[in-house]
Amino acid sequence: MNAEEKQLMEYFGLSIFDVAWMQLEYCKTLIPKEVVTVDRETELRKEYEMLKEHREWWTTKLMFSKGDMRKYVELEVAEINDSIHKVNRQLYFYSKGKERETNFEEAKLYPVVGLFENYGIKLDKSGNKRFKCICPFHNETAPSLTIYEESNSWHCFGCNAGSSTIDFVMKMDKCSSLEAARKLVN
């Protein structure tokens, strides 16, 4: 340890252990991280835990700090609190996005034939795993809407509407795709 480092230690009231810990943390940042595909949520949770530990250390340091050192430590704690807040927000939005993704996948699996029957639409069998009905989205006399049970989809040849169960609920209930997915899942 050189004279300059000793002077800084005395000025900031740091022990040799504090300096060693800071150097260790700095060295950890220099170690190249393995290229691993880690789930973003797991990564954020690890970062959150690390920040909490870091805040705890600096908060403990704050109790014994005086003068300029105290101001420095207070700034560190404030910075860490900001970082924790940012990670919490990222975790919140990440979990909401995951929830939406799950809702859409589950909603698409809702049986299309059961869905049409739930809306009171009379279906006529038209071959193997196919049904026909009068389209509820436009006026017609002959059935032009075909339901494909195998692919869990539908298509109207009269108005060219069709797709998944989510699109059907969106058109019938005049709602957003997220609301339609929630209705189908619940």
C-alpha positions as CSV (number, residue, x, y, z in Angstrom):
1,M,0.0,0.0,0.0
2,N,1.5,3.3,-1.0
3,A,1.4,6.6,0.9
4,E,-1.4,8.1,-1.1
5,E,-3.7,5.1,-0.4
6,K,-2.9,5.4,3.4
7,Q,-3.7,9.1,3.3
8,L,-7.1,8.4,1.6
9,M,-7.8,5.7,4.2
10,E,-7.1,8.1,7.0
11,Y,-9.1,10.9,5.4
12,F,-12.2,8.8,4.8
13,G,-11.8,6.8,8.0
14,L,-11.5,3.4,6.2
15,S,-10.0,0.3,7.7
16,I,-7.7,-2.0,5.7
17,F,-10.7,-4.4,5.6
18,D,-12.9,-1.8,3.9
19,V,-10.2,-1.1,1.3
20,A,-9.7,-4.8,0.7
21,W,-13.5,-5.3,0.2
22,M,-13.7,-2.5,-2.3
23,Q,-10.7,-3.8,-4.2
24,L,-12.3,-7.3,-4.2
25,E,-15.6,-5.9,-5.6
26,Y,-13.7,-3.9,-8.2
27,C,-11.7,-7.1,-9.2
28,K,-15.0,-9.0,-9.6
29,T,-16.1,-6.5,-12.2
30,L,-12.9,-7.2,-14.2
31,I,-13.4,-11.0,-14.4
32,P,-15.0,-11.8,-17.8
33,K,-18.5,-13.3,-17.4
34,E,-19.3,-16.6,-19.0
35,V,-21.5,-16.4,-22.0
36,V,-24.6,-18.1,-20.6
37,T,-28.1,-17.6,-21.6
38,V,-29.7,-16.7,-18.3
39,D,-33.3,-15.8,-17.8
40,R,-33.6,-12.0,-17.6
41,E,-35.8,-12.3,-14.5
42,T,-33.2,-14.4,-12.7
43,E,-30.5,-11.9,-13.7
44,L,-32.6,-9.0,-12.3
45,R,-33.3,-10.9,-9.1
46,K,-29.6,-11.5,-8.5
47,E,-28.8,-7.9,-9.2
48,Y,-31.5,-6.8,-6.7
49,E,-30.1,-9.1,-4.0
50,M,-26.6,-7.8,-4.6
51,L,-27.8,-4.2,-4.4
52,K,-29.6,-4.9,-1.1
53,E,-26.4,-6.4,0.4
54,H,-24.4,-3.4,-1.0
55,R,-26.9,-1.0,0.6
56,E,-26.7,-2.8,3.9
57,W,-22.9,-2.5,3.9
58,W,-23.0,1.2,3.1
59,T,-25.7,1.9,5.7
60,T,-23.6,0.2,8.4
61,K,-20.7,2.4,7.3
62,L,-23.0,5.5,7.5
63,M,-23.5,4.9,11.2
64,F,-19.8,5.3,11.9
65,S,-19.0,8.1,9.4
66,K,-18.4,11.7,10.1
67,G,-17.9,14.9,8.1
68,D,-17.0,14.6,4.4
69,M,-17.0,10.8,4.6
70,R,-20.6,10.9,5.9
71,K,-21.7,13.0,2.9
72,Y,-19.9,10.6,0.5
73,V,-21.6,7.5,2.1
74,E,-25.0,9.2,2.0
75,L,-24.6,9.8,-1.7
76,E,-23.6,6.1,-2.2
77,V,-26.7,5.0,-0.3
78,A,-28.9,7.3,-2.3
79,E,-27.4,5.9,-5.6
80,I,-27.9,2.4,-4.5
81,N,-31.5,3.1,-3.5
82,D,-32.1,4.6,-7.0
83,S,-30.6,1.4,-8.6
84,I,-32.8,-0.8,-6.4
85,H,-35.9,1.2,-7.5
86,K,-34.9,0.8,-11.2
87,V,-34.4,-3.0,-10.8
88,N,-37.7,-3.3,-9.0
89,R,-39.5,-1.5,-11.9
90,Q,-37.8,-3.7,-14.5
91,L,-38.8,-6.8,-12.5
92,Y,-42.4,-5.5,-12.4
93,F,-42.7,-4.8,-16.1
94,Y,-40.9,-8.0,-17.0
95,S,-43.3,-10.0,-14.9
96,K,-46.3,-8.2,-16.5
97,G,-44.9,-8.9,-20.0
98,K,-44.5,-12.6,-19.0
99,E,-48.1,-12.7,-17.7
100,R,-49.4,-11.3,-21.0
101,E,-47.4,-13.8,-23.0
102,T,-48.8,-16.6,-20.9
103,N,-52.4,-15.3,-21.2
104,F,-52.1,-15.2,-25.0
105,E,-50.7,-18.7,-25.3
106,E,-53.4,-20.1,-23.0
107,A,-56.1,-18.2,-24.8
108,K,-55.1,-19.5,-28.2
109,L,-55.6,-23.0,-26.8
110,Y,-59.2,-22.4,-25.9
111,P,-61.3,-24.8,-28.2
112,V,-62.7,-22.8,-31.0
113,V,-65.8,-25.0,-31.4
114,G,-66.7,-24.6,-27.7
115,L,-66.2,-20.8,-28.0
116,F,-68.7,-20.5,-30.9
117,E,-71.2,-22.6,-29.0
118,N,-70.7,-20.4,-25.8
119,Y,-71.8,-17.4,-27.9
120,G,-74.9,-19.3,-29.0
121,I,-73.9,-19.8,-32.6
122,K,-75.5,-22.9,-34.2
123,L,-72.8,-25.0,-35.9
124,D,-73.3,-27.6,-38.7
125,K,-70.8,-30.3,-39.2
126,S,-69.2,-30.1,-42.6
127,G,-66.7,-32.9,-42.9
128,N,-64.0,-34.3,-40.7
129,K,-63.2,-31.8,-37.9
130,R,-64.9,-28.9,-39.7
131,F,-68.0,-26.9,-39.0
132,K,-69.9,-24.2,-40.8
133,C,-72.2,-21.5,-39.5
134,I,-73.7,-18.1,-40.4
135,C,-71.2,-15.4,-39.8
136,P,-72.2,-13.1,-36.9
137,F,-70.3,-10.2,-38.3
138,H,-72.3,-9.6,-41.5
139,N,-75.8,-10.3,-42.9
140,E,-76.1,-13.5,-44.9
141,T,-78.5,-16.4,-45.5
142,A,-76.1,-19.2,-46.4
143,P,-73.3,-20.3,-44.0
144,S,-69.9,-18.9,-45.1
145,L,-67.9,-19.1,-41.9
146,T,-65.8,-22.3,-41.5
147,I,-64.4,-23.5,-38.2
148,Y,-61.3,-25.7,-38.4
149,E,-61.2,-27.7,-35.2
150,E,-57.8,-29.3,-36.0
151,S,-55.9,-25.9,-36.2
152,N,-58.2,-24.2,-33.7
153,S,-59.0,-21.4,-36.1
154,W,-61.9,-20.0,-38.2
155,H,-62.4,-18.1,-41.4
156,C,-65.4,-16.4,-43.0
157,F,-65.3,-16.4,-46.8
158,G,-68.1,-13.7,-47.0
159,C,-66.3,-10.9,-45.1
160,N,-62.8,-12.4,-45.0
161,A,-62.7,-12.2,-41.2
162,G,-61.0,-15.0,-39.2
163,S,-58.0,-16.1,-37.3
164,S,-57.7,-17.3,-33.7
165,T,-60.0,-17.5,-30.7
166,I,-58.7,-14.2,-29.4
167,D,-59.7,-12.4,-32.6
168,F,-63.2,-13.9,-32.4
169,V,-63.7,-12.6,-28.9
170,M,-62.3,-9.2,-29.8
171,K,-64.8,-8.8,-32.7
172,M,-67.7,-10.2,-30.7
173,D,-67.1,-8.2,-27.5
174,K,-65.5,-5.2,-29.2
175,C,-62.5,-5.3,-26.8
176,S,-58.7,-5.3,-26.9
177,S,-56.6,-8.4,-27.5
178,L,-55.4,-8.4,-23.8
179,E,-59.0,-8.2,-22.5
180,A,-60.1,-11.0,-24.9
181,A,-57.2,-13.2,-23.8
182,R,-58.1,-12.6,-20.1
183,K,-61.7,-13.5,-20.9
184,L,-60.7,-16.7,-22.6
185,V,-58.3,-17.7,-19.8
186,N,-60.8,-17.0,-17.1
